[in-house]
């Protein structure tokens, strides 16, 4: 059964750090593109970072240099290290898997990150 479960969200002061984790169950972590997206209240969901099967990472301009996406295929996990957090980073963060073998997108339920000023 495919399941994505995020953890690691919480309340942090501006300038602080958080590390989000996502457990990917169901044998879909590879070959796949893994991504983190976020949705702030009243806004559309936006891509934060993405990493390919080969480990090539790309980032939204708003987080480049502060966030780092990574994957551990052996542990069926993906991560988002978030440093120098800003109040504008406040959002629900979702992990996402596009499975090449299944041709489908999968989503977690999200974890809330709140950055206080």
N, C-alpha and C positions, 0 to 999 in steps of 0.2 A: 504494500500500500504506500503510495506516495504521500509524503508529509514533510512540510517545512516548518520548523519551529524556531522562532527568534528568542533571544534572551540578551540581557545586558543593558537594557534601557534604564532610565532613571532620571533623577534630578541632579544637575551639576551646575556649578557657578561658571560664569563666563571665564574663558581661559583654561578651563579644566579639560579632562580627557575621559572618554568612555570607550569601551571595547564591546562591540556587538558581536554575537555569535549566532549562527544558524545551523541547526542540525538538519541534514537532508536525508530523508529516509526513502527507500523504494528503489534504490539502485540507479538513480538518474543523474548522479553528480558528474559523470563523465561518460561520453563526451557531451559537454554542455557549456553554455555561457552562463556564468553566475553574476547576479547583480544585486545591488542594494538601491532601493528607491525610497523616497520619503514623500509624505503628504502633510503639509501644515494645514491648520484649520482654515477652511474657506478657500484653499488653493487646490490646484490639480496635482496629482501624483507626478513626481519628477524623478528622473534617473540621477543617482548620486555617483555611482561607480559601477564598473563592469569589469569582469576578468574572463578571458577566454580559456579554453581547454589547455592551450599552450602557455598560459600565465601572463598574457599581455593584458595590462590594466589600462583603463581609461577613466577619466574623472570629469565631473561637471566643473566648470570654471570656478564656481562658488566654493568648492571644497578642495581643489587641487593644491597640493602642498601641505594640507592639513590632515586629510583623510588617507588611509591606506587600506585597500581591499586585498584579501588573501584567501587562499583555499587550501584545504588539506583533504585530498581525495581519499587517502587511506582511512581517515577518520570520518569521512562524509560530512565535512563541515566547511563553512565559509565564515569569514570574519570581516569586520570593518573597524579599524582602529581610528578613532576620531580624537584629534588633538586641537588645541587652541579653539575650543568651541565658542560659538557666538550665540546670542539670543535668536538670531535668524535661523539657526540650525534646529530650533525647536520644531518637532514634527513626530509623526508616527513613521517609523522606519520598517520597511518590508524587505525581506529577502525574496529573490526571484531566481528561478532556474528555467532556462530554455534548453530542453533536452533535444539534442540532434537525433537520437535514436527513436524518439517517440514523436518528434515534431510538435511538441506542445510546451506551453508556458505553465509554470506552477508558481504559486505564491504562498507565503506564510501569512499569518494573521496580523503581524506587526508588533512592534514594541515601541513604547512612547519614550522619547527623549525630550527632556525639558531643560533648557539652559537659562538660568536666571542672570540678570544683569547686576 
